[in-house]
Each structure stands twice: as structure tokens, then as C-alpha cells.
């Protein structure tokens, strides 16, 4: 869907961006778009770059004074000297805009990922910590052999629009049956006219078209804890031809990633153990951090390999890319992380080994538990039941297709909206109505 990102930017555009002269970069792009020599792929790349610049600037809302104030609000006893020392150490995310720093909207949280000693000083929602502890206990039980369970979940999803136009097209995520999800039911919808995409589409949505400014959907599904017992000696040669190739721009077998993959797997021939070596490398070396909107990156897997940091989807994409280079089929899965008390977007990966079929790998959940080997290893081939799956492939189009670039062209977790004339944002609220099978 974004294959045109394989085309780089003209040198003068790239130079303006590196200097933080974004207005000039847009002017130069417009000049290139008027050049009749530009081919279709380059034209689409240049048009997309204007969209990417707007998203990039929006993701960096704070100037230096505002960023310091924000950090002091969220970190106990945080001072001026600390702020600038962390900037010098590369722990604070910013870009240059007209030669001045503009700071990433979640830079404070990323300080704690870069410097773990700050975790105890950052103000944390008590409910979030309570949720983390409850789930940690369940994961420990599963890792130590507890029998897997299934949960029946009911979710309410409300999307609100605040725009002057009187016509909207709205796509909201909807669960897909298959793998660990079954018995999906639409339980309530606020609008009579809607279109529910078939279960076999890669990114499943429920679509609305009309004048309403609020859309409410309730659905239910059953999710099972996905536990596998793999004997590496019984693994056979792969017989799946799909999910082995490149998918530009983010799954690309660049020289560096190819070199890195071959170095990681060494002389290993067993597909399962190849994937395990890749999983071990990523979960032990790549640091979790919040990232800008995915639409602002040109090659996500290359970014992770070079910077050794990224969020759940970034780490999953590097795993998928490396597995494919190693000859192990690998694919995307994403939706929400859902507990009785908490809902958040989340991404992970699947990989295929014969005769066991598709197995899950959650890189960020494994990496977050790198100091507990049993828990880190659990997320290679196993998965907790706190998931809602809406997407089982990456960079795929909706049904029906939008007219404009999506807020997130890679997958769908919080919904998309547009008017007759442009792409717009929407406010999404997700709540858990019922969570059967969970014991507090």
C-alpha cells in the first residue's frame, strides 16, 4: 500500500528537512510536483511526504520551555540541569523546526524507558499499576504450567467527531475470528446503516457513512490463552510459500538487516530455532519506547535495527523481516490488549513451523521481562488471553477503501474517518463491559 516509499526524496528536499526548514521542504516538493519529468512512483512519494511532514510536526507539540514544564509535572524533583543533561545523552526525543527544538509528545515516558532509574520518579496511575500486577500474576501462572483458560469479552467502542462538515465516512476496528479468537458477535450498533467487512479481509472494520457525529458499537468474542508445547526435534521443513517475501516499505531485506539476520542465526537449520535466535536477539537488545505516528517512518524494520529501540509494532516488524530472510514464514497480528480493567492498542507477530502451524511471538512483552527468563521465553510460542485481534496482516486496505491517506496506513486499532474533502481525526473511547472467566 505504501510501496512508493522505496523511492527516496530529492537531495534538496532531504537537506531542507535535515535543517528543520519544513516550510521550504514543502515548497521544494511543490516545485518538484510541477516538473513533468517526475514519474508516478516519485510523484506519489512526494505527495505523501507533505502528509508525513504534517504528521511529524503534530507529533512534536512542545517548545523547550513547555517541554521542561511538562517533565517537571510528570517527574518528581526534576530540574533544569537534568533536562539538558538527558538531551545531551540522547534520552529526550525532539526534532528541529526552524533551528529550534520541538519535543515529542511522549518524550517524558521515553526517558524512563531509556533510563530505568527514572521509573520510580515518574507519576503512574494507580489503576494502571494494579492492572499490571494482576496480569503479571496470570502470566507467571501460565509460564509455570497452569492450565490455559478462555475468556468471554464484551466491548463498547464509541467514536466522536468534532468537525464542521455534515458528511462523514468512519471505519472502526472489529474482531476477526481465527487463531485464538472465536464466536464473534455484533451486539449493538448506534446507526442503522453500516457495513461489516467479511472475516477474511486482512484488516476487519465496521463502516459507517452519514451525518452523525457519534458512533457506538458493542461486540463480544471468546479468546483463548494460546499455549504450545513445541519439540524442536519434530520440526520439519517449511511447506508454506506465503509470508516469506518483502513488502515495501517496512518489510525490506536491506543489506544490513540481511547481514544481521545471518549473523544471528549462524549455522542453525531448524526453522523453530532460527526464529528463537531472532526472538532472543530482539528481546535482549532492543529497548521499548513510544514512537511517532507510523506514517512518519520510511522503513520501520531498518529503523529498529539501526537504533535498537521501538514500540511493540516496530519490534514485531523487525522480527517478521528477519524471520522471512531466514526462510521462516512470519506475519502480523494486532488489535488491543484487553484486561478486565484496561484496554490499549497492541501489536505482535506470528511465525510458522511445521507441523505445529502458526505460533505467536510478542517481542515487546518478552523484552519487558528480560530479567525473568521464564517469563521472557513464555512469549515465544505462547500468548496470554488478553487480546482482541482486528488485523492479521500489515499495510492492507480497508473494505470499502478510503479516499485519502489514513491516519495510520499500516493497520487499524483506533479507527479512521474522513469527509468529502479530507482526512480527519476522531476521538475513540474503548471500555470493557464484561469479562467472563477472570478471577480476581
N, C-alpha and C positions, 0 to 999 in steps of 0.2 A: 504493500500500500504506500510505502514511503521509499520505494526503490531509488527515486531520483536523488536521495541524499548521498548516493555513491558519487555524485558529481560534486567536486569541491567548488569553493567560491572564487571569483576572480581576485587577483592579488590585491588590487586597490580596495576592494570591499573588505577583505580579511584584515588588511592593515588598519583601516579605519576602526574596525571592531576592536582590534587589539589595543588601540589607543583610547578606547572608550568614547569615540566620536560616533555615536549611534545615529544621530540625525544625518550626518554626512554619509554614513553607510547606506541609509535608506535612499538618499538622493543618488548615490552611485548605482544602487540596484535599479532605480527607475531609469537611469540613463542606459544601463545595460539592457533593460527590457525593451527599450526603443531601438536597439541595434538589430537589424534584420539578419545578421549572421548567427544569432543565438538559436540553437536548436531546441526542440521541445523539452528534452530532459533538463537542459540547463535553465530554460525558462521556468519550469515548474520548481526547480531548486531555488531560483532567485525569488520567485513569488512566495515560496514557503519561508524563505529567510526573513521576509518582512513580518510574517506571522510569528516566527520564532523570536525575533527581536522584541516584539511587544510582550510576549510571554516572559522573556528573560528579564525585562525591566520591571514588570509587575511582580516578579518573584523576589525583587530586591528593594523593598519599600523604605528602608531606614538610611538616613544620613548618619554621620559619625556621632553627633550629639544624641540623636534618637536611639542609636544602637547601644551606646553606653548606658543611657537611661533604662532601656529595656533589659539589659544584662543586670543592672543593679536591682531592678524589680524582681527578677527571677532567680538570682543567685545571692545567697546570704553573704553579707560583708564583702561584696565585690567592689573593687576600687579602680580608679583611673589607670594606675600602673599595671595592674593585672590585665586590663583590657588590651593595652598596647603591647604588652609582652606576648599575649596569646596571638595577637595579629602577627607579630614578628615570627612566632613559632609556626605559623601556618594553620592555626586551630580555629580561625574565625573566617567564615565564608563571605566573600564580597566580590564585586566587580567594579570596574572603573566606569564612571559616567561623567564625561567632560572633565577628566583628570581628577575627579573626586570619588571617594569610596562610597558605594551603596551596598548595604548589607542584606544578606539572605534572610528571608522571613523566619526561618527556624535555626538561625545561627547559634542561639543560646543552647538549645538541646544538643546540637552537634559538638559544642565544647565538651559536654560530658562524655560523648562517645569517643572523642579524641583524647581526653584526659580523665580517666575513670575517677581520679581523686575528687573531681567536682560533683560526682553524682550525689554525694551526701549533702551538698550545699544547695542543689537546685530544688526549688519548691515543687513537690509532687502531690497530685490529687490523691487523698487518702483512699478513695474508692478505687482508683486505678491500681494502687499498691495492693489493696485487698484482693482485687481480681487476679493480679499476677500471682500472689501467694496460693490462692485456691487452685489455679490451673497448674502451677508448678507441682503441687502435691499429686494431681492426677497423672501428670506426665511421669513423675517418679514411679508411681504405682505401675503404669504400663511398662516402663523400662525394666522393672523388676518382675515382670511376668503376670501382672494382673490380667484377668480375662477382659477382652475388649467389649465395649458397650455400643449401643446405638441410641441416638437422641432424636426426639421429635421436636422440631423447632417451628415456631410461628413468628414471622417478622412483619413489622409495619414500616413501610417506606413512604415518606412524604417529601415531595419536591415542590419548592415555591419559587415563582418567578416574580421579579420586580422590574418590569420594563414597560415603557410607554406604548409599545406596539400592541396590536389586538389580535395577532395570529402567531401561534407557536407550534413547533414540532419538537416533541420530547421523547427521548429514549431512556428508560430506566432499566437497570440490571434485573435479570430474572434467573432463578436457578435452573441448571441443566441436570437432567438425570444421567446417570452413568458413573462408573468407578465407585466412589464412596457415597454418592447421593442417589436417593430413590424416593418414590412416592411423592413427587412434587405436585402441589395443588395450588391453583389460584383461588383465594378465599374471599377477597373483596377488591373491588376497583371503583374509584370515585366517578369515573367517566364511562358512559355507555359505549362510546365509540373508541375502540382500541384495537391494536393488532399485536398478538402474542407470537413471536417468532418460533419456528419449529425447534424442537430439541436438538436437531442435528446441526444447526448453524454453529460456527466456532465461538461466537460471542452473542449470547442469547439476551434479548431485550423484550420489554413490553413497550409499545409505541403509541403515542397519542398525538393528535393533530386537532387544534381548535383554539378557542379564545380563553380558556380557563387559565388562571394563574396559580392554581394549586392542584396537584395530582397525588392521590393516595392509593397505594397498592398494599394488600396484605397477602402473603403466601405462606405455605407450610411445606416442609420437606423432612425426610428422615436421613440422617447422616450417621455412618458407622465409623468407629475407630479402625483405622486401616493398619493392621498388624501382619507382617510377613516373616516367615522363617525360611531364609534362603541358605541352601547348602551350595557354596561356590563350586564344589566338585561336580555338581549335577548341572551346572550351567552349560548350555550348548551354543553353537554358532548362531548368530542372529539370522532370522528369516523374515524380517520386516524391512521394506525398502523405503517407507515414508519416514519423515522426520530425521533425515540424515544430511540434508543439503543446506546450503547457505540461503538466508532470507534477508537480503539487504534492507535497511542499513545496519541493523543491530546484531544480526547473526551472520558474521562475515569471517571467513578463515584468513585473517590477516597474517602476514609473515610472523609477527611477534606472538600472536595467540597460538598459531600452529607450533612455533618453536617451544613455547611454554608448555603446551599440552604434551608434546612428545617427550619433553624432559620430565614431566610429572609422571607419565605412565611408564616410562622406561621400557623394559623388555616384557612387561605384563601382557599376556594374551587373552586372559579371561575377561569377557565384557563386564561382568559384575564388579570385578576387582579393579578394572580400569576406571569405572565410574566412582568406585570407592576412593581411589587415589585422588581423583579430581575433587571429590567432595571434601576429603581431608585437607587438601591444599587450600581450598577456598575458605573453609570454616576455621582454619588455624591462622590464616594470613590476612584475610580481607576484613576490614573494620566496618561495622554498621554505621551508617549516617543517613540523615534525611537529605533528599536531593531536590534539585529544581524540578519543575514540570518535565516529564519525559520528552515532551515535544521540543525542548530546547537542546537536546543532545543529538549529535550526529552519528555516533557509534557507541552504544552503551557498553557492550561487552569489552571493547577496546579501552574505554574509559576506566572500567573496573580493573582490568589487567594492569594498566599503567599507574593508577592512583591507589590501588589496594583499599578502596572504600566504595560504599554504595548501599542502597537500601535493599529490601527483600527482592524486588523485581530485578534490580541490577545484578545481584548475586546469582539469581536464577538464570538470567540470560547468559552470564559467563559460563555457568555450569552446562547449560544447553549447548552453547557453542563448542566448548571443549569436548563434551561427550560426542557430538557429531563428528568432530575432527578425529576422535579416537575410534569411530565406527560404531558407537553406541547410540541407537535412536533416542532422542530426547525431545520433550515438548513442554509447553507452558500450561499452567493451571493457576487460576486466580479467582478472586471474589472477595469474601470477607472472612475475617477472623471473628467468630461469634461465640460468646460465652453467655451465661445467664445474666451477666451484668455489664457487658461491654461488647461493642461492635467497632471494627476498624478494617479498612481495606488491607488486603494482604495478597502476596504472590509467592508461588513456589514452582517446583518443576516435577516432571515425571520422566523416568527413563525406562527402557525396555530391555529385559533379559529373558531369553528362552530357557526353560519352559514356564517361568513364573509370570510372564506378561509385564504389564506396566506397573512400576513401583514408584512411590513418591520420594522426593528429596526436598526438604525445607532447609535451604542454606542459611538463612538469617536466624532461624530458630536454633539450628545446630550451632552456628557460630556464637550466638549469645550464651551458649552453655559450654564453651570450650574448656572451662575449668572443671567440668564434671564429665569425664569421658563416657560414662554410661548414658547420660542424657544427650551429649553431643552426637554419639553414634546412633541413638534412637531415631533421629530424624533422617537417617539414610535408610530408606526402605520402609519406613513406618510413618504414620501421621496420626496426630490426635483427632478427635471428632469435632473440634470447634471450628468448622469451616462451612461456608456457603460458596459453591462453585457456580460462577456465571460465565466463565471463559475457559476454554480448553485449547486455545491457540492464540497467537500473538500477532498484532498488526493485521487484523482481519476486519472486513467491512460489516456494518450493520445491515439488517433487513427490516425496513427499506433503508436505502443509503441516504446519508445526509448530503446537503448541497454544499456545505462549507467544511473547512478543516475542523476536526473535533478538538475539544479542549485537551483530551488525551487520545491521540490517534493510535495508541498501542493496545490498550484494552479498555474495559468499562467496569467501573466499580461504584461511581457516584452519579452516573447519568450524564446526558448531553442534551443541549437544547439549542434551537435556532429560530429565527424569524424569517420572513420573506427575504430580508436583505442581508442578514449577517448571523454569525455565530454568537451566542450569548451564554452567560453563566446562569446557573441555578443553584439554589441552596437546598441541600439534601439532608434530611434527618432520618436516621435509622434507629428503630427501637425493637427490643425483644419483647414480644407479647407473651410467649410461652416457651418453656424449655423443659420438656419432659425427659425423665431418665437421669437427671443430675441430682446427686445427693450432696447437700451442703453439710 
